[in-house]
Amino acid sequence: MRVYVPLTLPGLAEAYRTGELGAGPFTAHGVTPALREWYRSEDVEELEYAALGGAALASLRLLAADAAAPRRRVVVAVDVPDRAASADPAPGPGVVRVDGPVRLDRAAAVHVDAPDAEADVASAADALPAADGGDDSARAAVDGAEEHELLWYATQEIPNLLGPAARPD
């Protein structure tokens, strides 16, 4: 099963340093029966895009909780054995619990906001609590971040995303 793991740039740096996305269990997003029912599509690419979007919103929540993190959403796409991921519809459609450690070298790709999205992502992270409370103008700020497409990076590009400190000597 392909799952989408929400992170921040510091979280990605830690995964790069340790070689693990998480020791497990941890929350990710994927194509679950609840997501299929909610999205009402059988197109796997559309469903995976919806799961990626759910992970991007979860990354925004991580940013809202970490004021020091650079304001760029990060999602790592990784394939895990079906038995390692179980649907957890309570938090929302597409949410899965991943058991056991997941090595970063199993990742298929990394999705990250472009630097020019930082202002909108920062506004969205600040507005998230009010948006969750039903504030329409705050919801518009969150939607402003969602208008930015996450860029695709090969896993070999992670050191470039993290900067000089992550590159081996």
Phi and psi restraints in degrees (value plus and minus 20) as a CYANA .aco file:
   2 ARG   PHI    -103.6   -63.6
   2 ARG   PSI     107.0   147.0
   3 VAL   PHI    -141.8  -101.8
   3 VAL   PSI     136.3   176.3
   4 TYR   PHI    -137.9   -97.9
   4 TYR   PSI      96.2   136.2
   5 VAL   PHI    -120.7   -80.7
   5 VAL   PSI      97.5   137.5
   6 PRO   PHI     -97.0   -57.0
   6 PRO   PSI     116.2   156.2
   7 LEU   PHI    -163.3  -123.3
   7 LEU   PSI    -199.3  -159.3
   8 THR   PHI    -138.4   -98.4
   8 THR   PSI     152.5   192.5
   9 LEU   PHI     -80.9   -40.9
   9 LEU   PSI     -61.5   -21.5
  10 PRO   PHI     -82.4   -42.4
  10 PRO   PSI     -55.6   -15.6
  11 GLY   PHI     -85.3   -45.3
  11 GLY   PSI     -58.9   -18.9
  12 LEU   PHI     -86.6   -46.6
  12 LEU   PSI     -58.9   -18.9
  13 ALA   PHI     -82.0   -42.0
  13 ALA   PSI     -61.3   -21.3
  14 GLU   PHI     -85.7   -45.7
  14 GLU   PSI     -61.9   -21.9
  15 ALA   PHI     -82.9   -42.9
  15 ALA   PSI     -59.4   -19.4
  16 TYR   PHI     -86.0   -46.0
  16 TYR   PSI     -61.3   -21.3
  17 ARG   PHI     -85.3   -45.3
  17 ARG   PSI     -63.5   -23.5
  18 THR   PHI    -109.4   -69.4
  18 THR   PSI     -40.4    -0.4
  19 GLY   PHI      61.7   101.7
  19 GLY   PSI     -13.7    26.3
  20 GLU   PHI    -147.3  -107.3
  20 GLU   PSI     119.4   159.4
  21 LEU   PHI     -97.7   -57.7
  21 LEU   PSI     -48.6    -8.6
  22 GLY   PHI     159.2   199.2
  22 GLY   PSI     129.9   169.9
  23 ALA   PHI    -100.1   -60.1
  23 ALA   PSI     -38.0     2.0
  24 GLY   PHI      66.0   106.0
  24 GLY   PSI     136.1   176.1
  25 PRO   PHI     -93.8   -53.8
  25 PRO   PSI     131.6   171.6
  26 PHE   PHI    -164.8  -124.8
  26 PHE   PSI     144.3   184.3
  27 THR   PHI    -113.6   -73.6
  27 THR   PSI     118.2   158.2
  28 ALA   PHI    -161.9  -121.9
  28 ALA   PSI    -190.6  -150.6
  29 HIS   PHI    -151.1  -111.1
  29 HIS   PSI     126.9   166.9
  30 GLY   PHI    -181.5  -141.5
  30 GLY   PSI     159.7   199.7
  31 VAL   PHI    -103.7   -63.7
  31 VAL   PSI      84.4   124.4
  32 THR   PHI    -132.2   -92.2
  32 THR   PSI     146.1   186.1
  33 PRO   PHI     -76.8   -36.8
  33 PRO   PSI     -58.8   -18.8
  34 ALA   PHI     -85.3   -45.3
  34 ALA   PSI     -57.0   -17.0
  35 LEU   PHI     -87.6   -47.6
  35 LEU   PSI     -62.3   -22.3
  36 ARG   PHI     -78.8   -38.8
  36 ARG   PSI     -62.6   -22.6
  37 GLU   PHI     -88.7   -48.7
  37 GLU   PSI     -62.2   -22.2
  38 TRP   PHI     -87.7   -47.7
  38 TRP   PSI     -63.1   -23.1
  39 TYR   PHI    -102.7   -62.7
  39 TYR   PSI     -42.9    -2.9
  40 ARG   PHI      35.7    75.7
  40 ARG   PSI      33.9    73.9
  41 SER   PHI    -165.5  -125.5
  41 SER   PSI     130.7   170.7
  42 GLU   PHI    -128.3   -88.3
  42 GLU   PSI     -20.5    19.5
  43 ASP   PHI     -94.3   -54.3
  43 ASP   PSI      91.7   131.7
  44 VAL   PHI     -80.0   -40.0
  44 VAL   PSI     -59.7   -19.7
  45 GLU   PHI     -83.6   -43.6
  45 GLU   PSI     -60.5   -20.5
  46 GLU   PHI     -84.6   -44.6
  46 GLU   PSI     -61.8   -21.8
  47 LEU   PHI     -86.1   -46.1
  47 LEU   PSI     -60.3   -20.3
  48 GLU   PHI     -85.8   -45.8
  48 GLU   PSI     -57.0   -17.0
  49 TYR   PHI     -84.1   -44.1
  49 TYR   PSI     -59.3   -19.3
  50 ALA   PHI     -85.0   -45.0
  50 ALA   PSI     -60.6   -20.6
  51 ALA   PHI     -84.6   -44.6
  51 ALA   PSI     -61.0   -21.0
  52 LEU   PHI     -80.5   -40.5
  52 LEU   PSI     -61.5   -21.5
  53 GLY   PHI     -82.7   -42.7
  53 GLY   PSI     -58.9   -18.9
  54 GLY   PHI     -83.1   -43.1
  54 GLY   PSI     -60.6   -20.6
  55 ALA   PHI     -88.2   -48.2
  55 ALA   PSI     -55.7   -15.7
  56 ALA   PHI     -83.8   -43.8
  56 ALA   PSI     -59.9   -19.9
  57 LEU   PHI     -86.0   -46.0
  57 LEU   PSI     -59.0   -19.0
  58 ALA   PHI     -84.6   -44.6
  58 ALA   PSI     -57.0   -17.0
  59 SER   PHI     -83.2   -43.2
  59 SER   PSI     -60.0   -20.0
  60 LEU   PHI     -80.6   -40.6
  60 LEU   PSI     -58.5   -18.5
  61 ARG   PHI     -83.9   -43.9
  61 ARG   PSI     -58.9   -18.9
  62 LEU   PHI     -83.4   -43.4
  62 LEU   PSI     -59.8   -19.8
  63 LEU   PHI     -85.0   -45.0
  63 LEU   PSI     -58.5   -18.5
  64 ALA   PHI     -82.5   -42.5
  64 ALA   PSI     -49.4    -9.4
  65 ALA   PHI    -107.5   -67.5
  65 ALA   PSI     -30.5     9.5
  66 ASP   PHI    -150.3  -110.3
  66 ASP   PSI      69.4   109.4
  67 ALA   PHI     -83.1   -43.1
  67 ALA   PSI     -41.1    -1.1
  68 ALA   PHI    -104.3   -64.3
  68 ALA   PSI     -35.8     4.2
  69 ALA   PHI     -92.9   -52.9
  69 ALA   PSI     120.3   160.3
  70 PRO   PHI     -76.0   -36.0
  70 PRO   PSI     122.8   162.8
  71 ARG   PHI    -102.3   -62.3
  71 ARG   PSI      44.4    84.4
  72 ARG   PHI    -156.7  -116.7
  72 ARG   PSI     106.4   146.4
  73 ARG   PHI     -92.7   -52.7
  73 ARG   PSI     125.5   165.5
  74 VAL   PHI    -153.4  -113.4
  74 VAL   PSI     112.3   152.3
  75 VAL   PHI    -156.0  -116.0
  75 VAL   PSI     109.6   149.6
  76 VAL   PHI    -125.9   -85.9
  76 VAL   PSI     105.7   145.7
  77 ALA   PHI    -112.5   -72.5
  77 ALA   PSI     105.0   145.0
  78 VAL   PHI    -162.4  -122.4
  78 VAL   PSI     122.2   162.2
  79 ASP   PHI    -113.9   -73.9
  79 ASP   PSI     107.7   147.7
  80 VAL   PHI    -143.8  -103.8
  80 VAL   PSI     135.7   175.7
  81 PRO   PHI     -79.1   -39.1
  81 PRO   PSI     123.5   163.5
  82 ASP   PHI     -71.9   -31.9
  82 ASP   PSI     -58.8   -18.8
  83 ARG   PHI     -88.2   -48.2
  83 ARG   PSI     -36.4     3.6
  84 ALA   PHI    -106.8   -66.8
  84 ALA   PSI     -30.6     9.4
  85 ALA   PHI    -144.8  -104.8
  85 ALA   PSI     112.3   152.3
  86 SER   PHI    -149.7  -109.7
  86 SER   PSI     119.1   159.1
  87 ALA   PHI     -84.7   -44.7
  87 ALA   PSI     121.1   161.1
  88 ASP   PHI    -152.4  -112.4
  88 ASP   PSI      60.4   100.4
  89 PRO   PHI     -89.3   -49.3
  89 PRO   PSI     -32.0     8.0
  90 ALA   PHI     -76.3   -36.3
  90 ALA   PSI     -68.0   -28.0
  91 PRO   PHI     -94.8   -54.8
  91 PRO   PSI     -38.5     1.5
  92 GLY   PHI     131.8   171.8
  92 GLY   PSI     142.8   182.8
  93 PRO   PHI     -84.8   -44.8
  93 PRO   PSI     118.5   158.5
  94 GLY   PHI      72.4   112.4
  94 GLY   PSI     -26.4    13.6
  95 VAL   PHI    -102.0   -62.0
  95 VAL   PSI     113.4   153.4
  96 VAL   PHI    -149.3  -109.3
  96 VAL   PSI     134.4   174.4
  97 ARG   PHI    -125.3   -85.3
  97 ARG   PSI     106.8   146.8
  98 VAL   PHI    -124.1   -84.1
  98 VAL   PSI     103.7   143.7
  99 ASP   PHI    -114.5   -74.5
  99 ASP   PSI     132.2   172.2
 100 GLY   PHI      54.8    94.8
 100 GLY   PSI     147.1   187.1
 101 PRO   PHI     -91.0   -51.0
 101 PRO   PSI     127.1   167.1
 102 VAL   PHI    -145.5  -105.5
 102 VAL   PSI      98.5   138.5
 103 ARG   PHI     -96.1   -56.1
 103 ARG   PSI     119.8   159.8
 104 LEU   PHI     -82.6   -42.6
 104 LEU   PSI     -50.5   -10.5
 105 ASP   PHI     -88.9   -48.9
 105 ASP   PSI     -25.0    15.0
 106 ARG   PHI    -108.5   -68.5
 106 ARG   PSI     -26.3    13.7
 107 ALA   PHI     -86.8   -46.8
 107 ALA   PSI     122.2   162.2
 108 ALA   PHI    -109.2   -69.2
 108 ALA   PSI     -53.7   -13.7
 109 ALA   PHI    -187.7  -147.7
 109 ALA   PSI     145.8   185.8
 110 VAL   PHI    -143.8  -103.8
 110 VAL   PSI     116.1   156.1
 111 HIS   PHI    -136.2   -96.2
 111 HIS   PSI     106.6   146.6
 112 VAL   PHI    -161.0  -121.0
 112 VAL   PSI     125.4   165.4
 113 ASP   PHI     -83.1   -43.1
 113 ASP   PSI     126.6   166.6
 114 ALA   PHI     -90.0   -50.0
 114 ALA   PSI     133.7   173.7
 115 PRO   PHI     -75.2   -35.2
 115 PRO   PSI     -50.9   -10.9
 116 ASP   PHI     -92.6   -52.6
 116 ASP   PSI     -24.7    15.3
 117 ALA   PHI    -108.9   -68.9
 117 ALA   PSI     -30.6     9.4
 118 GLU   PHI     -75.6   -35.6
 118 GLU   PSI     -62.2   -22.2
 119 ALA   PHI     -83.2   -43.2
 119 ALA   PSI     -65.4   -25.4
 120 ASP   PHI     -87.5   -47.5
 120 ASP   PSI     -58.2   -18.2
 121 VAL   PHI     -87.4   -47.4
 121 VAL   PSI     -59.7   -19.7
 122 ALA   PHI     -82.1   -42.1
 122 ALA   PSI     -64.5   -24.5
 123 SER   PHI     -82.0   -42.0
 123 SER   PSI     -61.2   -21.2
 124 ALA   PHI     -85.5   -45.5
 124 ALA   PSI     -62.5   -22.5
 125 ALA   PHI     -83.0   -43.0
 125 ALA   PSI     -60.4   -20.4
 126 ASP   PHI     -86.7   -46.7
 126 ASP   PSI     -54.9   -14.9
 127 ALA   PHI    -105.4   -65.4
 127 ALA   PSI     -31.6     8.4
 128 LEU   PHI     -74.9   -34.9
 128 LEU   PSI     -66.2   -26.2
 129 PRO   PHI     -79.8   -39.8
 129 PRO   PSI     -62.8   -22.8
 130 ALA   PHI     -87.9   -47.9
 130 ALA   PSI     -57.8   -17.8
 131 ALA   PHI     -82.9   -42.9
 131 ALA   PSI     -61.1   -21.1
 132 ASP   PHI     -82.2   -42.2
 132 ASP   PSI     -48.1    -8.1
 133 GLY   PHI    -104.5   -64.5
 133 GLY   PSI     -20.2    19.8
 134 GLY   PHI      81.3   121.3
 134 GLY   PSI     -15.7    24.3
 135 ASP   PHI     -90.6   -50.6
 135 ASP   PSI      98.2   138.2
 136 ASP   PHI     -86.8   -46.8
 136 ASP   PSI     -58.4   -18.4
 137 SER   PHI     -90.0   -50.0
 137 SER   PSI     -54.4   -14.4
 138 ALA   PHI     -86.9   -46.9
 138 ALA   PSI     -58.7   -18.7
 139 ARG   PHI     -81.8   -41.8
 139 ARG   PSI     -57.0   -17.0
 140 ALA   PHI     -83.7   -43.7
 140 ALA   PSI     -56.2   -16.2
 141 ALA   PHI     -86.1   -46.1
 141 ALA   PSI     -61.3   -21.3
 142 VAL   PHI     -83.8   -43.8
 142 VAL   PSI     -62.4   -22.4
 143 ASP   PHI     -81.9   -41.9
 143 ASP   PSI     -51.5   -11.5
 144 GLY   PHI     -81.1   -41.1
 144 GLY   PSI     -57.7   -17.7
 145 ALA   PHI     -90.5   -50.5
 145 ALA   PSI     -59.2   -19.2
 146 GLU   PHI     -86.7   -46.7
 146 GLU   PSI     -38.3     1.7
 147 GLU   PHI     -92.4   -52.4
 147 GLU   PSI     -37.6     2.4
 148 HIS   PHI    -105.2   -65.2
 148 HIS   PSI     104.7   144.7
 149 GLU   PHI     -96.0   -56.0
 149 GLU   PSI     117.3   157.3
 150 LEU   PHI     -93.1   -53.1
 150 LEU   PSI     117.4   157.4
 151 LEU   PHI    -102.7   -62.7
 151 LEU   PSI     129.4   169.4
 152 TRP   PHI    -113.9   -73.9
 152 TRP   PSI     112.4   152.4
 153 TYR   PHI    -150.1  -110.1
 153 TYR   PSI     121.1   161.1
 154 ALA   PHI     -90.9   -50.9
 154 ALA   PSI     133.8   173.8
 155 THR   PHI     -82.4   -42.4
 155 THR   PSI     -46.0    -6.0
 156 GLN   PHI     -86.9   -46.9
 156 GLN   PSI     -36.8     3.2
 157 GLU   PHI    -108.8   -68.8
 157 GLU   PSI     -22.2    17.8
 158 ILE   PHI     -75.0   -35.0
 158 ILE   PSI     -65.0   -25.0
 159 PRO   PHI     -77.6   -37.6
 159 PRO   PSI     -55.9   -15.9
 160 ASN   PHI     -89.1   -49.1
 160 ASN   PSI     -54.4   -14.4
 161 LEU   PHI     -87.2   -47.2
 161 LEU   PSI     -54.7   -14.7
 162 LEU   PHI    -106.0   -66.0
 162 LEU   PSI     -39.4     0.6
 163 GLY   PHI      77.1   117.1
 163 GLY   PSI    -199.4  -159.4
 164 PRO   PHI     -77.9   -37.9
 164 PRO   PSI     -52.7   -12.7
 165 ALA   PHI     -83.9   -43.9
 165 ALA   PSI     -45.3    -5.3
 166 ALA   PHI    -108.6   -68.6
 166 ALA   PSI     -33.1     6.9
 167 ARG   PHI     -99.1   -59.1
 167 ARG   PSI     118.0   158.0
 168 PRO   PHI     -87.7   -47.7
 168 PRO   PSI     131.6   171.6
